[in-house]
Amino acid sequence: MKLLAGLAVAACLASSAAAAAVPAPVYLLRSSPSSSSPSSSSTSPNLPRQIARQVLLRRLGASDGSSFYDSLPRDVDPETALGLIEQFGSKAKPALFAEDASSAAAASCEMLVVVQGAQPEHVAALEAALPSAFAKPAFTVADPPSEAANTRLFVDELASAGIAAHTATSVADAVAAPASWAHGIFVGLYDAKKDATTVDALVATLPDIVTLVESGAADVALLLLPESSRYAQWKQWASSKGLQPANARLLPPKARPAASELRIRGASSEFVMEEEKEDKEEKEEGKGVKFVAAAAPLAPIPGCFQSFNACVAQTNSCSEHGKCIDKYAANNGGVSSKSPAGSCFVCHCFKTLNRPADSPGGLSTTQWAGNMCQKQDVSVPFWLLTGFTVTIVGAVSFAIGLLFSVGEEKLPGVIGAGVSRAK
């Protein structure tokens, strides 16, 4: 009886701890002012971990090979999610006509520092050391997952995209030599519980980090995961089929590597079965968490973009289903006017291959449409179904009309010839 009572108390404590998840603050240090910089009057939005994952991946230049919409909780609108990813995931753009090419290239550097096991006093110390412009979180992760999920995302999945997570390199050493970052990206994964000096070292390095950001050499994101999330019920950030490097987003769909090829080699069958089980429970896990979207209204997608970079940034590379082209230059077969007003960059949507022609069931493709190539084009199936329905209804109506018209016509007058009235 005592054993059962102890197990019941432990279960109650575990369930209450899971229900009261502590949000994880995310600080975005950027050289240029943007909509993601928090203001004193507005509160930091509380984002689900699926959207926060996409924000961090976009800042690192990695692309998710799986469908992002399938991993969203049921109470999150997809359009709102895209707006939040655009708001917090866009990196600071260097000047268009930069005099120094090396400084323009360095401006694309990105640093992500992830600290696990953060306590409230650690968060307070970090905010006290940051300048007022960065002292408030840009957003918070409403439901930070477990330590195993963090290792899977920041170590395993990023490795498949060619991004290495550093656990032994200190932040101070990384800030001192940003030119040594592989592909201009540095990801640091640290644990404040295993190393008590982690947060103190990070706070001591903050002046150098702020100087690096203000010089325009790099953008920095700080993620503090609370200690209470180490054994959280969520075992992954989101269901994923693998990541793609940044240069794969500009390739046509047929030229992109398959998502299965980008998975980490050597995964056991037990891990795959556990992943499929977690995918089914993904939507159920986000029911108990309340998400608060940004207070500012989302900007609509314009019909024309003045530059190629603006089109790629605001449409997330046409939702990975197309590419940005100059509509006017494509129509006249040449180059559009040199003035900015003469350019009109829009998304040209591709077809994606669902099933090859030699597979059982035959060829299957999906045509994408919309101003961001985010919608499936169903115009051809719609008109085929509509035309077939109209044809069948017309044929049946004509046949029924013929049946009812039989015997209704008057006999010709020649039938009654030679018949006289009896006297």
N, C-alpha and C positions, 0 to 999 in steps of 0.2 A: 504493500500500500504506500509506504514511504517513497519507493522508487517511482510508482505511478504519479504520485503527487509532485515529486520533483520534476518529472518529465513534463507534466502539465504546466507547471510554473515556467519552465524553460521555454516551452512552446509559446506561452502567452507573451513572455518577454521578447522572444524573437519576432513574433508577429507585430507587436507594438513598435519595435525598433524599425521594422521594415516599413510600417505605415508612416512613421515620422521620419522620413528621409531628410537629411540635412543637405541643402543645395550646395553645389560647388561653384565658387565664384570664378569668373574668367575675366582677366584684365587684358585689354588690347592697347598696346602702346604703338601709336602710329605717328609718323612725321607730319602728315598733312591732316587738317581737320576733316572729319567725315561725319556721317549720320550715326556711325557706331560709337562715337564718343559720347559718353553719358553726360547729361546735364544735371544741374543741381535740383531742378524742379521735377524731373521725371524719375520714376523708379526703374531699376534694372529689370528687363524682361526675364521671365522664368521659362527657359526652353527645355523641352524633352531631350533626352540624351541622343535620340536619333538625329534631330536637327543640329544639336551641338557637334555631333560627329561630322556631319556634312560641312559645317562651317570650318572646323579645323582642317579637314581634308582639302577643302578648296583653298585655304590659305597656304597649305603646303604644296599645292599643285598636283594633288593626287585625285584620281577619278574613281568612283565606285562603279564596278562592273555590273552590279545587280540593280534591280529596280528600287529606287528610293521610296517611291510611293507605297510599295507593299509593306515597308517597315514602319510607316507612320502609325501612331495611335489613332483610334477611330474618331476621337474628338478634335483632331487637328486638321484644319483645312489645307489641302495641298498648295493652293495659291498663296496662302499666308506663309506656309513653310518656305516656299521659294523666295518670297520677299525678305524673310528673315535671313536666309542664306546669302542673299545678295547684299543685305545691309551690313552683316558682320563678317562675311567671308571675302569681300573685295579687298584687295591689297592696294596700298598707296601707289599711284602711278607716277613714274618719273616724268620730268618735263619732256615735251614733245621734241623740242629742238635743244637738247642738252649739249653744252659746249664740250664737256668732258665725257667721252664715251664710257670710261671706266666707272665714273660716278653714276651714270645712268644704269649701267649693268648692276652695280652694287645695290642700287635702290630696290632691286627685286629680291634681295635676301630676306629670309624669313627665319625667325627663331621661335620655337615652342618649348616652354619649360613646364613640365608636369611634376607636381609635388604630391605624393601620396601620403596619407596619414597626417594631414594638416589639422591642427587644433585651432580653436577660436583665438587663442592668444597669438598664434602664428599669423592668422589673417589680419589681426589688429596691428601687429608689428609691421607687416608688409604695407598696409594702407597708410600707416603713419610715415613710412619712409618714402612713399611715392609722392611726386608732385600733385598738386590739387587737380590738374587736368587729367590725371590717370588714376587718382586714388579711389575712384568708384568703379565697381565692376561694370563692364560693358553689358554682360548678361550673366545669368547663373544657370547651371545645369540642375534641373529639378530633381532628377532621379539618377545620381551618379552610380554606375555599376560597380561590380566587385573588382578585387585586385586581379583576378584571373582574366576578366574582360579587358582591363587596362593593358596587361601584358599581351593579350591577343591583338589588340588594336595597334598600340604604339610600337610593338616589337615585331610581331609576326606579319600583320597585314601591311604595315608600312615597308617592311623588308621586301615584300613582293612587288612594291612600287619603286624599289630602288632607293628607299630612304632608311638610313640606319638610325636607331635610337641609342644615344650615349648614356651610359650609367656610371662610367668611371671618370669621364671628362667633366671637370667642374665648369660651372657657368662663367666664372672669372676667366678661365683659360680660353673658353670659347669666345667671349666678348673681346678679349685681347687680340684675337686673330680671326676676324670674320672672313678674311680671304681664303682661309683653309677649309671653310665649310664645303662639303661635297654638294655640288649643284646649287650652291647658295642657300642651303637649308641646314639648320641645326635643330635636332630634337633631343632634349634632355629629360630623362626619366629618373626621378629621385624618390627616396622614401624617408620621410622625416622620423618615422618610428625606428628604422634600422640605423639611421645616422642622425643623431640629435643636432648636429651642427649644420644640417642642410639649409634650414630656413635662415639661420643667422648668416651663413655665407651668401645666400641669395640677397638678403637685405643689405649686406655690405657691398654687394656688386651693383645694386640698383643705380647709384650715380653714374657708373660707367654704362649701364644699359640705357639710361635716359639720354646720355650724351650720344650714344650710338644711334638712338632713334631720332633725336632732334637733328642730327647731321644728315639724315636721309639715307644712311647706309643700310638700314634694315628695319623691319617691323617685328615687334615682339609680342607674343601672347603668353600669358601666365595662367596656368590652370592649377588651382589648389583643391585637391580631392580630400574630403574629410575622412578622418579615421573611421567614422561610423559606416562608411561605404565599403570598407575592406571585405566584409563578408555579406554584402548586400545580396538580395534575392535575384538581381538581374545579372546574368552570367555573360552578357555581351552588350556592346553598345548598340548594335543593330544587326539584323540578318544581312549577310553579305556573301557574294560569290567571288570576291577578290577585287583587288585594286589595280588600276592602270596608271602608268606614269603620265606626266603632264602632256608630253608630246603626242600621246595616243589619242587625245581628244580631238585633234585637228585632222585625223585620218578618216576617210570614208568608212562606213560600217563594215564593208567587206574586207578592208585592209587592216582592221583592228584585230589584235589577238583575242582568241576566245577567252571567256572568263575562267574556264577550267584550267587553261594553260597558265594563268596568273596566280593560281592558288599555290600555297606553300607545299613543296614536295615532301613526301614522306608522311603525310597525315594518315593516321590509322583509321580503320573502318569504324572503330568505336567512337572516335571523335566526329566522324561524318554523321553517324546515327544520332549522336547527341545534338549536333547542329540542326538536323532536320526536326528533332523534337522541340528545340528552342524556337525555331521559326514558327511552328504552329501556335506556341504560347506567347508569341511576341506582342500581339495586339491585346491579349488579356492582361499583360503585365502593366500596361500604361493606364489602366482604368482608374486606379486609386490616386493618381497624381494630378493635381490641378495645374494647368499650364496657363501662363499669362503672356499674351503676345505684346509686341511693342505698341506704345501709345500712339506713335506717329502713323498717319495713314500711308499706305504703300503707294509708291509712284507707279503710274500706269506705264506699260511698255509702249514707246512711240512707234508710229508707223514707219519712220525712217530714222536711221542713225547717221550722224555726220562723219563718223570714222569707223574703221574696222575694229579698233580696240574697244570702242564704246559698245559696239554690237556684241562682241565676244563677252565682255564683262557683264553687261546687263541681261543677256540671255543665257548665261552659263554655257557658252559655246553651242547655242541653239539646242539646249537640253541634251547634248551629246547625240542628236539625231540629224544633224545637218551642218552647214557652214555658212558664214556670213559672206555675202557677195554684194557688189555694187549693182543695183538693179538697172540704173540708167546705162552704165557701161556695158552690161550684159545685153541690153536690148539693142543698142546701136552697133555692137560688135567692136567697139573701141574703148577709149578711156573717156570718162566723164569730164566735166569742166574742172579746171584747176581750182576754182573757188570752192570753199567748203559748202556753200549753198547748193552746188551742183552735184553733190554726192548723196546717194541714198542707199545705205547699206541695210539689207534685210536678210532674213534667214532663208536659205534654200534647203528644203527638207529632203532627206534621203529615204530610201527603203531599207529596212533592216531584215535580215534573213532569219526566219524562225526555224525553218526546216529545209535542208537541201533537197534537190530534186531526186537524188538516188536513195533517199531514206524512205521507210514505209509511210505511206500517206501522200507522198509527192511533195512538190515545192510549196513552201508557205512563206509569204513575206508580209510585212506590215508597212504601210505607207503613212508617214507622219505629216502633220499639217499644223497650222496655227502660226502666230507671229513669233513663237519661240520653239516651234516644232515639238510642242509638248502634248499635242492631241493626235489621236489616231484618225486618219482620213478614212471615213466610211462612206464617201460619196458614191464610189463605184458599186459596192454591195447594195447600197440603198436604192440606186436607180435600177439595178438589175432586179432586185426584189419587187420594186414598184412596177416596173414594166411587165414582169412576169405576172404579177397579181392582176394588173389592169387587163392584160391579154386573156388570162383565164376567165375572169369575170365577164368580159365582153363575149367570149366564145360561148360560155354557158348561157348567158342571157339571150344570145342570138338563137341557140338551139331550142331553148324553151319557147321563144317567140314563134319559131317555125312549127312546133308541135301544136300550139294553141291556134295557129292560123289555118290548120288543115280543116276543111269542111265549112269554113266560114264564107268562102267566095261563092257568088251566085253562079248557077249553071248557065252556059251560053244559050241564047235564044233559039238556036237551030235544033235543040233537043225537042222543043215543043212544036216543030213544023208538022203539018198534016193532021193535026188533032183538031177536030171541029166540035162545036158544042152540040150536044144531043138535042133533038127537037121533041 
